[in-house]
Amino acid sequence: MDTLYNKRIIVGISGSIAAYKSAELTRRLRDAGADVRVVMTRSAMEFITPLTLQALSGRAVHTELMDADAEAAMGHIELARWADLILIAPASADFIARLSGGHANDLLSAICLASQTQLAIAPAMNQAMWDNAATQANIATLKQREVSILGPAQGSQACGETGPGRMLEPEQLLKICNNLFQSGLMSGQHVLITAGPTREPIDPVRYISNRSSGKMGFAIAEAAIEAGADVTLIAGPVQLDTPERVTRVDVETASQMQQAVLKHAGACDIFIATAAVADYRPGLQAVNKIKKQADEMQLKLVKTHDILAAVAALAKAPFTVGFAAETDKLLEYARSKMERKNLNMIVANPVGPTRGFDQDTNELDILWPNGHIHLDLNSKKTLARKLITIIAERAHAIDTTENTG
Ligand SMILES: Cc1cc2nc3c(=O)[nH]c(=O)nc-3n(C[C@H](O)[C@H](O)[C@H](O)COP(=O)(O)O)c2cc1C
């Protein structure tokens, strides 16, 4: 299975003789279905031309930080948010030093500093440069910050010396990148996810609905697959492709969503309710289209069933995660929803005309009975991956306590 399909990857190229291998790497990432944007340092352009990388990536190559045109289009902060993975290959000794020092004086280092996504580097340098205590200290710092250090390999070098410092081959890097997206944190777990809005019919042609796009739920489904889970996704009406290997069940109304959820909930280990299920539906659905007559008309609404609370109340309830989309008093409403419905966790996200619904980015507050983590504004895909890691850890912690307590 190619986990790189549809992934957004920044290939960062710095000034090493191994830069020629980045061309092959870019081509292979594209072949694997990844969307690749290349960012080059000035030194890198002495070794390989942006034109080559532009042709292979199918996109303009980014090279300058102080570029008004580029900043007006996809600037360094947007690039940082866009990526699911930043892979620096080759990473020169100097670039590694800048990264470890938290510099932002060129486009590539600024992107790395501004990004909260996975960062991996493939060092390439002379063996003495690699062995130097300064480089080793920089590498140790990066490891502490959870940067993935890919290689380097041992062998003969362009400078004629032999030792550690060769960049890994594109094929090896491709394999490792695939694994980076496959954490195995949820191996063997059955995860049930709801996503999107529901539609509550008024008559055969009209309905009440909301602005949920389903993007967050679909990103979570994909992240759960990457983590090794078996995923069933119950989706309201959305315009999204089904992530690979996800079993999708399409529904329209809150009542259909409830039936589908309860059918699968008994067999799942984790339930993540991202769907924006209608709280109220029209009490009666007109058989025929309602005609325009009086100046005013009343629509009687009745409460729908609370799917989330019903799952959390099951005798063998899964680890249950709710979502709270709020325009105000976000944390207060979210915590009270978690307590009222007896959830294991709740994910609060601010929504409004330009936030949350139908956006590619979001920010989250993840709450559980004794904890809270804030995830800054980022792509929904990156947030989904972080959320899945936190859910897996919390579910595991509860499981361990129950089995030993
Ligand atoms: C021919 C040549 C080959 C080089 N190869 C490497 C290399 O493999 N690794 C490395 O760390 N630096 C190498 N350097 C030095 C870097 O290019 C130099 O430190 C540069 O400032 C790195 O800039 P950057 O990190 O912004 O790309 C080489 C320099 C030259 C002239």
PDBQT file of the ligand as one rigid body, heavy atoms in Angstrom, charges set to zero:
ROOT
HETATM    1  C1  LIG A 501      31.560  21.072  -4.777  1.00  0.00    +0.000 C 
HETATM    2  C2  LIG A 501      30.955  21.236  -3.398  1.00  0.00    +0.000 A 
HETATM    3  C3  LIG A 501      30.350  20.195  -2.812  1.00  0.00    +0.000 A 
HETATM    4  C4  LIG A 501      29.788  20.326  -1.540  1.00  0.00    +0.000 A 
HETATM    5  N1  LIG A 501      29.161  19.248  -0.972  1.00  0.00    +0.000 NA
HETATM    6  C5  LIG A 501      28.666  19.355   0.278  1.00  0.00    +0.000 A 
HETATM    7  C6  LIG A 501      28.045  18.243   0.888  1.00  0.00    +0.000 A 
HETATM    8  O1  LIG A 501      27.911  17.173   0.322  1.00  0.00    +0.000 OA
HETATM    9  N2  LIG A 501      27.536  18.411   2.126  1.00  0.00    +0.000 N 
HETATM   10  C7  LIG A 501      27.652  19.591   2.799  1.00  0.00    +0.000 A 
HETATM   11  O2  LIG A 501      27.183  19.657   3.949  1.00  0.00    +0.000 OA
HETATM   12  N3  LIG A 501      28.216  20.654   2.247  1.00  0.00    +0.000 NA
HETATM   13  C8  LIG A 501      28.730  20.579   1.005  1.00  0.00    +0.000 A 
HETATM   14  N4  LIG A 501      29.311  21.677   0.430  1.00  0.00    +0.000 N 
HETATM   15  C9  LIG A 501      29.329  22.950   1.166  1.00  0.00    +0.000 C 
HETATM   16  C10 LIG A 501      27.949  23.624   1.115  1.00  0.00    +0.000 C 
HETATM   17  O3  LIG A 501      27.523  23.772  -0.201  1.00  0.00    +0.000 OA
HETATM   18  C11 LIG A 501      28.006  24.961   1.843  1.00  0.00    +0.000 C 
HETATM   19  O4  LIG A 501      28.201  24.737   3.227  1.00  0.00    +0.000 OA
HETATM   20  C12 LIG A 501      26.760  25.798   1.629  1.00  0.00    +0.000 C 
HETATM   21  O5  LIG A 501      26.906  27.006   2.329  1.00  0.00    +0.000 OA
HETATM   22  C13 LIG A 501      25.510  25.098   2.082  1.00  0.00    +0.000 C 
HETATM   23  O6  LIG A 501      24.431  25.974   1.892  1.00  0.00    +0.000 OA
HETATM   24  P1  LIG A 501      22.907  25.577   2.179  1.00  0.00    +0.000 P 
HETATM   25  O7  LIG A 501      22.933  24.768   3.425  1.00  0.00    +0.000 OA
HETATM   26  O8  LIG A 501      22.203  26.863   2.319  1.00  0.00    +0.000 OA
HETATM   27  O9  LIG A 501      22.402  24.831   1.027  1.00  0.00    +0.000 OA
HETATM   28  C14 LIG A 501      29.875  21.556  -0.847  1.00  0.00    +0.000 A 
HETATM   29  C15 LIG A 501      30.472  22.635  -1.494  1.00  0.00    +0.000 A 
HETATM   30  C16 LIG A 501      31.021  22.483  -2.733  1.00  0.00    +0.000 A 
HETATM   31  C17 LIG A 501      31.692  23.675  -3.378  1.00  0.00    +0.000 C 
ENDROOT
TORSDOF 0
